[in-house]
Amino acid sequence: MGVPFLAGVTVVSCEQAVAGPFATRQLADLGARVIKIERPGTGDFARSYDQTVRGLSSHFVWLNRGKQSVTADLKTESGQRILAELLARADVFVQNLGPGAVRRLGFAGEALRERFPRLVIAEISGYGGSGPWQSRKAYDLLVQGEAGVIGVTGSEEQPAKAGIAVADIATAMYAFSGILAALFARERTGAGAVVEVSLLDSLAEWMGHPFYYARYGGTPPPRTGASHATIAPYGPFTTRDAKTLLIAVQNETEWVALCTGVLGRPELARDPRLRTNSLRIANRALTEQVVGAGIGELALADAVELCEAARIAYGQVNDVGTLEDHPALSARHRWTEVGSPAGPLATLLPPIVVRGTEPVMGDIPAVGEHTEPVLRELGYRDEQILALRKAGVV
């Protein structure tokens, strides 16, 4: 197999919670060496979110495989010296600490780049590194609210947040792609860069469709539960055996196929109230009534067979506990195991599949597991490391 794409790239990260760790985990999966700086003793506070994975936090297990954990109290001169020594050898520095934290420590943006001109610096914030909200704390729920996600999610009666941390995940992936772009540019120019990504900017970008719909249509898209606000039929329907079938019709060819091949009512395709998606949205109640009535006459297995034959996109509402056995994952051998302080744990292979190479599926580190070997790489002697431990620096 080929060498992982990011083999030889060293990343130092002052990270916590979700956005920073998820960004650097993508880099680790591609072969980068990721050195995670954690607080002595407690480490990343996401380690204590829960203890559901054999005593480990489900968030931490998800976000931190393949990293080396080094503890350092960055509020001390000795801790700051360790960070500076690591950055002198690094290619990338990632941070998503609280507002202003790295600036107070002297490790922010352009000032840091002056010291290390080849370094790619990724700064993750809640509401941007400038502007009136730069000092405001931001968490996923709050940003979902500020960006309008909660306003378009849920039922007509009750708004809801997304069930996963979409603000953090969006930000992590923009940071990841920004870092890759900056590394690519450095190969051409020799110069590093400062990459800035905020939770609000990232999630506001994801709100593009609702924004344009509201800005030029005059009203925001309605909350429609599991249905689609602007496409119909697109959502859940109940079968005769009380199962839920998800149907997604994207164009008029598919609408005709649904009416003819699944519902057995070709005349619906010619109904002047339902001929186009805009008409079906305007007459949503009628659309869902006629589709629901047709699906309601079929058992789930029969509905699936008809959808397959008519090439209608469909799915089911699965419990998250069944994900491990999903045929499209298990048949493609997408599951593997990684080591952890609690023993081997199941994990998915990374979504990025590079043919001819294998992802680097490293272990989940214990707090400070790699502190001593990394400090020795920097030239620290055993007695110096012992002194740092006694002082609570590492």
C-alpha atoms as one frame of an Amber mdcrd trajectory, in Angstrom:
protein
   0.000   0.000   0.000   1.075   3.585  -0.625   2.334   6.041   1.969  -0.467
   7.987   3.703  -0.959  11.418   2.162   0.071  13.380   5.248   2.936  11.169
   6.411   5.691  13.454   7.693   3.324  16.298   8.594   3.344  17.253  12.283
   0.318  18.940  13.825   0.293  20.523  17.269  -3.160  21.224  18.629  -4.437
  23.128  21.652  -7.920  21.737  21.304 -10.994  20.856  23.284 -14.590  19.712
  22.856 -15.545  18.945  19.215 -14.561  21.409  16.473 -10.772  21.378  16.931
 -10.474  17.668  17.741 -12.649  16.616  14.792 -10.544  18.709  12.401  -7.281
  17.212  13.637  -8.666  13.683  13.668  -9.163  13.963   9.914  -5.489  14.912
   9.608  -4.448  11.979  11.812  -6.506   9.571   9.711  -4.552  10.740   6.652
  -1.235  10.028   8.345  -0.287  13.270  10.083   1.315  13.106  13.487  -1.057
  14.988  15.797   0.288  16.096  19.179  -2.639  17.071  21.390  -1.812  19.456
  24.223  -3.990  18.770  27.266  -4.358  20.104  30.788  -2.310  18.136  33.346
  -4.493  15.682  35.217  -7.901  16.290  33.637  -7.059  16.800  29.972  -9.592
  17.887  27.349 -12.866  18.529  29.194 -14.663  16.359  26.604 -13.046  13.397
  28.355 -15.587  13.822  31.168 -18.764  14.419  29.126 -19.883  10.864  29.907
 -18.442   7.436  30.697 -20.544   5.306  28.349 -17.745   3.677  26.321 -16.370
   1.284  28.935 -15.706   4.236  31.192 -14.558   6.579  28.425 -16.433   9.538
  26.956 -18.304   8.811  23.721 -17.343  12.238  22.355 -13.671  11.747  23.150
 -13.529   8.258  21.655 -15.119   9.551  18.435 -12.826  12.548  18.045  -9.353
  11.607  19.226  -8.042   8.390  17.747  -4.547   8.400  16.360  -3.258  11.317
  18.460  -0.433  11.697  20.943  -1.466  13.267  24.258   1.038  15.617  25.871
   0.135  17.471  29.054   1.376  21.029  29.616   0.082  23.876  31.753   0.171
  26.691  29.242  -0.360  29.286  31.962   3.210  28.638  33.129   6.405  29.813
  31.463   7.647  26.232  31.285   4.448  25.064  29.598   4.643  27.886  27.074
   8.269  26.994  26.384   7.255  23.392  25.639   4.566  24.592  23.232   7.011
  26.928  21.463   9.555  24.124  21.115   6.929  21.867  19.600   5.767  24.565
  17.182   9.347  25.110  16.012   9.229  21.548  14.636   5.591  21.543  13.512
   3.876  22.099  10.190   0.423  22.964  11.556  -0.906  24.571  14.728  -4.615
  24.231  15.505  -6.409  25.895  18.398 -10.001  26.222  19.509  -9.520  27.424
  23.072 -11.802  30.007  24.656 -12.045  33.545  23.250  -8.711  35.374  23.509
  -6.897  32.518  25.282  -4.066  31.994  22.791  -3.640  35.741  22.356  -3.099
  36.145  26.080  -0.542  33.340  25.921   1.282  34.940  22.990   0.457  32.244
  20.447  -2.065  33.961  18.193  -2.220  34.389  14.443   0.147  36.754  12.714
   2.417  37.206  15.747   3.003  33.461  15.841   3.591  33.331  12.111   6.340
  35.930  12.427   8.173  33.507  14.719   7.451  30.471  12.519   6.940  31.667
   8.916   6.325  28.178   7.478   3.708  27.278  10.059   0.077  26.810   9.014
  -2.020  28.227  11.852  -5.696  27.325  12.131  -7.714  29.433  14.556 -11.218
  28.208  15.353 -13.574  30.611  17.102 -17.253  30.978  17.849 -18.107  34.249
  16.174 -14.879  35.261  14.408 -11.559  36.714  15.497 -12.792  40.281  15.107
 -16.053  42.139  15.441 -18.362  42.794  18.382 -18.858  39.131  19.305 -15.238
  37.993  19.250 -15.125  37.607  23.046 -18.449  35.799  23.376 -18.458  32.124
  24.297 -20.014  29.864  21.677 -21.305  26.320  21.916 -23.049  24.256  19.277
 -26.593  24.795  20.565 -26.102  28.560  20.794 -24.741  28.821  17.263 -27.560
  26.666  15.883 -29.892  29.244  17.368 -27.972  32.288  16.155 -27.578  30.915
  12.611 -31.272  30.078  12.283 -30.924  26.288  12.214 -33.336  25.817  15.100
 -35.791  28.087  13.297 -36.024  25.713  10.333 -35.743  22.424  12.262 -38.520
  20.564  14.042 -42.263  20.447  13.569 -44.660  23.263  12.756 -45.564  23.437
  16.456 -42.128  22.964  18.028 -38.656  24.045  16.858 -35.734  21.735  17.587
 -31.983  21.691  17.392 -30.270  19.206  15.102 -29.598  15.929  16.891 -25.852
  16.113  16.233 -23.362  18.956  16.701 -23.741  20.450  13.227 -22.036  23.772
  14.038 -18.958  22.037  15.429 -18.847  19.468  12.627 -19.222  22.090   9.875
 -16.473  24.198  11.425 -14.158  21.215  11.803 -14.501  20.254   8.158 -13.881
  23.820   6.940 -10.805  23.988   9.189  -9.629  20.631   7.835 -10.024  21.699
   4.196  -8.477  25.101   4.914  -5.432  23.455   6.479  -5.009  21.148   3.486
  -5.255  24.112   1.097  -2.677  26.061   3.121  -0.299  23.091   3.162  -0.686
  22.760  -0.607   0.057  26.470  -1.063   3.120  26.178   1.177   4.526  23.507
  -1.123   4.483  26.142  -3.883   5.485  29.261  -1.948   7.305  28.040   1.133
   5.127  30.293   3.283   2.666  29.302   5.950  -0.709  30.948   6.484  -3.294
  31.812   9.110  -6.591  29.994   8.524  -9.536  31.399  10.467 -12.823  29.514
  10.762 -15.766  30.342  13.014 -18.770  28.309  14.069 -21.200  31.045  13.029
 -19.630  31.546   9.584 -19.611  27.808   8.947 -23.204  27.194   9.924 -24.406
  30.384   8.225 -22.933  28.964   5.011 -24.927  25.774   5.536 -28.063  27.904
   5.851 -27.718  29.103   2.256 -30.863  27.456   0.916 -33.190  28.738   3.683
 -31.586  32.174   3.421 -32.225  32.564  -0.303 -35.695  31.082   0.028 -36.573
  33.653   2.711 -34.622  36.593   1.253 -36.202  36.446  -2.174 -39.372  34.480
  -1.466 -40.567  36.699   1.319 -41.113  34.023   3.980 -38.804  31.496   5.641
 -39.268  27.838   4.722 -41.714  26.215   7.155 -40.681  23.641   9.719 -41.957
  20.325   8.407 -40.521  17.678  10.714 -39.019  14.836   8.716 -40.474  16.195
   5.477 -38.780  18.702   3.188 -39.768  22.348   3.368 -39.582  22.942  -0.395
 -39.770  19.507  -2.084 -42.770  17.137  -2.116 -43.262  14.285  -1.736 -40.112
  14.066   0.376 -40.548  12.519   3.803 -42.014   9.685   5.881 -45.112   7.654
   5.041 -46.669   4.823   7.060 -47.136   1.419   5.447 -49.972  -1.042   6.045
 -47.860  -2.928   8.596 -47.160   0.272  10.567 -43.600   0.705   9.285 -42.129
   4.002   8.135 -40.979   4.398   4.538 -39.060   7.514   3.503 -39.678   8.636
  -0.063 -37.754  11.342  -1.909 -39.000  12.589  -5.291 -36.628  15.083  -6.918
 -38.139  15.789 -10.321 -41.231  15.332 -12.469 -39.958  12.126 -14.106 -39.741
  10.557 -10.667 -43.195  11.893  -9.756 -44.677  10.146 -12.788 -42.815   6.941
 -11.883 -44.093   7.110  -8.307 -47.693   7.610  -9.372 -47.560   4.927 -12.023
 -45.218   2.285 -10.642 -45.721   2.525  -6.866 -49.084   4.100  -6.135 -50.806
   2.513  -9.164 -52.560   5.803  -9.938 -51.149   7.229 -13.203 -53.896   9.874
 -13.278 -52.238  11.667 -10.344 -49.284  12.524 -12.566 -51.677  14.492 -14.812
 -53.568  16.205 -11.973 -53.182  19.976 -12.604 -52.771  20.540  -8.862 -49.792
  18.168  -8.628 -47.934  18.282 -11.942 -44.893  20.259 -10.684 -43.003  20.446
  -7.426 -44.120  24.038  -6.864 -47.745  22.941  -7.232 -47.218  19.987  -4.921
 -45.720  22.298  -2.288 -48.620  24.727  -2.675 -50.955  21.745  -2.254 -48.821
  19.895   0.289 -51.794  18.490   2.225 -53.248  16.947  -0.923 -49.847  15.621
  -2.014 -49.203  13.916   1.292 -52.772  12.618   1.484 -52.681  10.858  -1.894
 -49.168   9.487  -1.450 -49.891   8.463   2.127 -53.064   6.657   1.083 -51.228
   4.698  -1.591 -48.315   3.717   0.642 -50.743   2.869   3.428 -52.219   0.083
   1.296 -48.846  -1.635   0.960 -46.748  -3.664   3.366 -43.236  -2.301   3.756
 -41.619  -5.145   1.812 -44.018  -4.662  -1.095 -43.522  -0.888  -1.099 -39.752
  -1.351  -1.170 -40.031  -3.802  -4.080 -42.180  -1.364  -6.068 -39.855   1.563
  -5.331 -36.886  -0.500  -6.498 -38.625  -1.408  -9.737 -39.725   2.180 -10.380
 -36.294   3.553  -9.355 -37.784   5.748  -6.660 -35.378   6.809  -3.906 -36.466
   5.423  -0.558 -35.147   4.650   2.895 -36.150   3.667   6.397 -35.932   5.373
   9.792 -33.393   3.274  11.642 -32.481   3.346  15.291 -28.900   4.538  15.821
 -28.169   1.218  17.487 -28.630  -0.576  14.159 -25.964   1.500  12.383 -23.264
  -1.069  13.019 -25.241  -3.696  11.099 -26.255  -1.485   8.190 -25.740  -3.587
   5.048 -24.176  -0.743   3.084 -21.513  -0.437   5.795 -20.966  -4.019   6.884
 -20.870  -5.457   3.356 -18.142  -2.949   2.441 -16.160  -3.755   5.596 -16.354
  -0.173   6.845 -15.938  -1.147  10.502 -12.668  -1.819  12.261 -11.221  -1.515
  15.763  -8.803   0.855  17.472  -7.055   0.553  20.788  -7.898   2.653  23.824
  -7.247   2.770  27.569 -10.408   0.637  27.869  -9.308  -1.946  25.289 -10.278
  -2.413  21.615 -13.245  -0.322  20.449 -15.327  -0.457  17.276 -14.911   2.461
  14.895 -15.755   3.389  11.346 -13.070   3.838   8.737 -12.751   7.474   7.591
 -15.199   8.655   4.898 -12.273   9.738   2.696 -11.208   6.625   0.816  -7.940
   6.989  -1.094  -7.466   3.949  -3.280  -4.057   2.380  -2.884  -3.526   3.661
   0.665  -4.777   2.626   4.074  -6.015   5.113   6.683  -3.951   5.417   9.829
  -6.243   4.100  12.562  -4.297   4.963  15.684  -5.257   4.393  19.290  -7.206
   6.739  21.560  -4.674   8.170  24.027  -4.845   8.363  27.810  -4.253  11.806
  29.319  -0.568  12.638  28.951   0.306   9.196  27.606   2.965  10.581  25.281
   4.308  13.436  27.419   7.606  11.858  28.383   8.638  10.465  24.972   7.739
  13.746  23.245   9.678  15.797  25.801  12.666  13.510  25.309  12.458  14.199
  21.577  12.740  17.889  22.450  15.908  17.180  24.435  14.532  17.129  27.967
  16.403  14.879  30.375  14.687  12.579  32.848  15.455  14.824  35.801  14.001
  17.833  33.962  10.815  15.925  33.188  10.572  14.833  36.824  10.928  18.444
  37.937   8.183  19.538  35.547   5.906  16.834  36.944   6.604  17.855  40.533
   5.786  21.463  39.610   2.500  20.412  37.980   3.564  21.749  34.569   3.046
  18.388  32.804
